[in-house]
Amino acid sequence: MFKRILPHICIDMAAIFLIIWIMDRFCVLQLLSRETFKIPFLIFIVLVTVESILLIIHQRRE
């Protein structure tokens, strides 16, 4: 059961972090204060989202 729920939780968390990243970028909230942190953070969000989607597709084919 946990293996089926985990990718969905990862996608939800990646979406939340993406919203935080966008808000920090355009609304100047300073939630993410360092520019050197923002780029790897965005890359991490994209990779988690892609991997979660691929895992969900793989699980549905089984």
TORLUMRO-151355 format. One record per residue (C-alpha): residue number from 1; chain; x, y, z. Coordinates in Angstrom, 2 decimals, padded with zeros to 5 digits. Example, Ala and Ser with C-alpha at 12.3 -4.5 7.8 and 13.67 -1.06 7.14 Angstrom:
<rs>
<r seq="1" mol="A" u="012.30" v="-004.50" w="007.80"/>
<r seq="2" mol="A" u="013.67" v="-001.06" w="007.14"/>
</rs>
This chain:
<rs>
<r seq="1" mol="A" u="000.00" v="000.00" w="000.00"/>
<r seq="2" mol="A" u="002.80" v="002.42" w="000.90"/>
<r seq="3" mol="A" u="004.50" v="001.82" w="-002.46"/>
<r seq="4" mol="A" u="001.37" v="003.02" w="-004.26"/>
<r seq="5" mol="A" u="000.87" v="006.11" w="-002.09"/>
<r seq="6" mol="A" u="004.49" v="007.33" w="-002.00"/>
<r seq="7" mol="A" u="004.70" v="008.60" w="-005.63"/>
<r seq="8" mol="A" u="001.48" v="010.58" w="-005.16"/>
<r seq="9" mol="A" u="002.81" v="012.13" w="-001.96"/>
<r seq="10" mol="A" u="006.05" v="013.04" w="-003.77"/>
<r seq="11" mol="A" u="004.13" v="014.71" w="-006.58"/>
<r seq="12" mol="A" u="002.04" v="016.68" w="-004.08"/>
<r seq="13" mol="A" u="005.12" v="017.81" w="-002.16"/>
<r seq="14" mol="A" u="006.92" v="018.75" w="-005.38"/>
<r seq="15" mol="A" u="003.90" v="020.85" w="-006.40"/>
<r seq="16" mol="A" u="003.91" v="022.61" w="-003.03"/>
<r seq="17" mol="A" u="007.64" v="023.32" w="-003.27"/>
<r seq="18" mol="A" u="007.21" v="024.54" w="-006.85"/>
<r seq="19" mol="A" u="004.54" v="026.99" w="-005.66"/>
<r seq="20" mol="A" u="006.89" v="028.18" w="-002.90"/>
<r seq="21" mol="A" u="009.68" v="028.61" w="-005.48"/>
<r seq="22" mol="A" u="007.40" v="030.63" w="-007.80"/>
<r seq="23" mol="A" u="006.14" v="032.78" w="-004.94"/>
<r seq="24" mol="A" u="009.69" v="033.48" w="-003.83"/>
<r seq="25" mol="A" u="010.75" v="034.28" w="-007.39"/>
<r seq="26" mol="A" u="007.95" v="036.71" w="-008.28"/>
<r seq="27" mol="A" u="006.48" v="037.93" w="-004.99"/>
<r seq="28" mol="A" u="009.83" v="038.50" w="-003.26"/>
<r seq="29" mol="A" u="008.85" v="036.68" w="-000.08"/>
<r seq="30" mol="A" u="012.46" v="035.69" w="000.65"/>
<r seq="31" mol="A" u="011.49" v="032.19" w="001.69"/>
<r seq="32" mol="A" u="014.50" v="030.89" w="-000.21"/>
<r seq="33" mol="A" u="017.13" v="033.47" w="000.52"/>
<r seq="34" mol="A" u="020.13" v="032.25" w="-001.47"/>
<r seq="35" mol="A" u="020.22" v="032.15" w="-005.26"/>
<r seq="36" mol="A" u="022.64" v="029.21" w="-005.20"/>
<r seq="37" mol="A" u="019.98" v="027.15" w="-003.41"/>
<r seq="38" mol="A" u="017.14" v="027.96" w="-005.79"/>
<r seq="39" mol="A" u="018.54" v="026.30" w="-008.94"/>
<r seq="40" mol="A" u="019.33" v="022.88" w="-007.37"/>
<r seq="41" mol="A" u="015.99" v="023.08" w="-005.57"/>
<r seq="42" mol="A" u="014.16" v="023.54" w="-008.87"/>
<r seq="43" mol="A" u="016.11" v="020.68" w="-010.45"/>
<r seq="44" mol="A" u="015.18" v="018.46" w="-007.49"/>
<r seq="45" mol="A" u="011.49" v="019.36" w="-007.87"/>
<r seq="46" mol="A" u="011.53" v="018.47" w="-011.57"/>
<r seq="47" mol="A" u="013.36" v="015.18" w="-011.00"/>
<r seq="48" mol="A" u="011.05" v="014.08" w="-008.18"/>
<r seq="49" mol="A" u="008.00" v="014.87" w="-010.29"/>
<r seq="50" mol="A" u="009.30" v="012.97" w="-013.33"/>
<r seq="51" mol="A" u="010.37" v="009.98" w="-011.27"/>
<r seq="52" mol="A" u="007.04" v="009.83" w="-009.45"/>
<r seq="53" mol="A" u="005.07" v="009.94" w="-012.69"/>
<r seq="54" mol="A" u="007.22" v="007.18" w="-014.19"/>
<r seq="55" mol="A" u="006.76" v="005.05" w="-011.07"/>
<r seq="56" mol="A" u="002.99" v="005.49" w="-011.18"/>
<r seq="57" mol="A" u="002.94" v="004.47" w="-014.86"/>
<r seq="58" mol="A" u="005.10" v="001.43" w="-014.09"/>
<r seq="59" mol="A" u="002.84" v="000.38" w="-011.20"/>
<r seq="60" mol="A" u="-000.30" v="000.63" w="-013.32"/>
<r seq="61" mol="A" u="001.18" v="-001.63" w="-015.99"/>
<r seq="62" mol="A" u="001.83" v="-004.40" w="-013.46"/>
</rs>
